[in-house]
Amino acid sequence: MIRSFSILGAIVAICTIIFAVGAPDQFAKARQSVMQVVEAHAIASPHAAAAARIAAIPRTNGGEFSLRAKVNGVGAPMVVDTGATWVVLTYETAKAAGLPLEMLDYNVDLETANGPTKAARLTLDRLAVGGLVERSVPALVVPRGSMKTNLLGMSFLDRLESWEVSPDRLLMRGYP
């Protein structure tokens, strides 16, 4: 039976090569169509997306990529910000996630949309976005009232295998 699959695989490979050489434009279109179907299936199926470590975030009407992450298991609204070096949490989110706020040292200068502030460094045990779960993620916490929105910054995005922006969504892929 394994031999039959090997022979079938070889035949498919040979046919693919012949098709690619004979009609490269059609082959490229066919390849793109197959990849879109495979990707759509992985995103549509929660089990496949978790196994593939993929998260697709739709673009909002305001042009942002808003999502609901889990910080140490606690739900937290976030906005993807590729201009933010760090994941940045509001005081309220950090408190809800059970982070040791009384032990933090607010000694990091930070520029926010509301102006300059100080932030405290810490490490999140776990940060999950859809099927993507990262551990020991460097982050900052800002004082109460400094920010209204949590930011999913580069300290999370840099850990991914890839992420790409299209007009209607952000697709993030984790390492297998």
Buried (B, 14 or more C-beta within 10 A) or exposed (E): EEEEEEEEEEEEEEEEEEEBEEEEEEBEEBEEEEEEEEBEEBBEEEEBBBEBBBBBBEBEEEEBBBBEBBBBEBEBEBBBBBEBBBBBBBBBBBBBBEBEBEEBEBEBEBEBEEEEBBBBBBEBBBBBBBBBBBEEBBBBBBBEEBBEBBBBBBBBBEBBEEBEEEEEBBBBBBEE
